[in-house]
């Protein structure tokens, strides 16, 4: 169903901190929010420490904000600037 384990990468890079960790020490992250539909999909990964720190937060609107900031469509600097601007705008709403 998921393919042989031997075909999976032995190490992955955490998208939050950039550390290379073994796949068994990482958590899959699907920016589209549908991790169960695995067809033709590659996942990003978070190390367990970043997962615990970052993913225990409310995620309402996160995928929409990532898309609006240009995730996967623009360079990292532009994406981070846009994401910060969009995120800070959310904190000022009443």
C-alpha positions in Angstrom: 0.0 0.0 0.0 2.7 2.5 1.0 5.5 0.8 -0.9 8.6 -1.0 0.5 10.3 0.7 3.4 13.6 0.3 1.7 12.6 2.8 -1.0 12.1 5.6 1.6 14.9 8.0 2.3 17.0 7.0 5.3 17.5 10.7 6.4 15.4 13.7 5.9 15.9 17.5 6.5 13.7 19.3 9.0 11.9 22.2 7.3 12.0 24.3 10.5 15.6 24.0 11.7 17.4 22.5 8.7 18.9 19.6 10.7 19.3 16.2 8.9 17.7 13.5 11.0 16.8 9.9 10.4 13.3 9.4 9.0 12.3 7.4 12.1 13.2 10.5 14.2 11.0 12.8 12.1 7.3 13.6 11.6 5.8 14.0 8.1 4.2 17.3 7.3 1.8 17.8 4.4 1.2 21.5 3.7 -2.1 20.6 1.9 -3.4 19.1 5.2 -4.3 15.7 3.7 -1.6 13.4 4.7 -3.8 10.3 4.2 -4.0 10.7 0.4 -0.5 9.6 -0.4 -0.7 9.2 -4.2 2.0 11.1 -6.2 2.9 13.1 -3.1 6.2 13.9 -1.4 6.2 15.0 2.2 8.2 17.5 4.0 9.5 16.6 7.5 9.9 18.1 11.0 12.3 16.7 13.6 10.6 15.6 16.7 11.8 18.7 18.7 10.5 21.1 16.1 7.3 19.2 15.7 6.6 19.3 19.5 7.4 23.1 19.6 5.6 24.2 16.4 2.7 21.8 15.7 1.0 22.0 19.0 -0.5 25.3 18.1 -3.9 26.2 16.6 -3.6 25.7 12.8 -6.7 27.4 11.6 -5.9 29.2 8.4 -2.2 28.0 8.3 -2.4 26.4 4.9 -4.3 29.4 3.5 -1.5 31.7 4.9 1.2 29.5 3.5 -0.3 29.6 0.0 -0.9 33.3 0.2 2.7 33.8 1.1 3.9 31.8 -1.9 5.1 28.6 -0.2 6.8 26.5 -2.9 6.3 29.2 -5.5 8.8 31.9 -4.5 12.3 32.1 -3.1 12.7 31.7 0.7 13.4 35.3 1.5 10.3 36.6 -0.2 8.2 33.8 1.3 9.4 34.5 4.8 8.7 38.2 4.4 5.2 37.7 3.1 4.4 35.0 5.7 5.6 37.3 8.5 3.5 40.2 7.2 0.4 38.0 6.9 0.9 36.4 10.3 1.4 39.7 12.0 -1.7 41.0 10.4 -3.6 38.2 12.1 -2.4 39.2 15.6 -3.9 42.7 15.2 -7.4 41.6 14.5 -10.0 42.0 17.2 
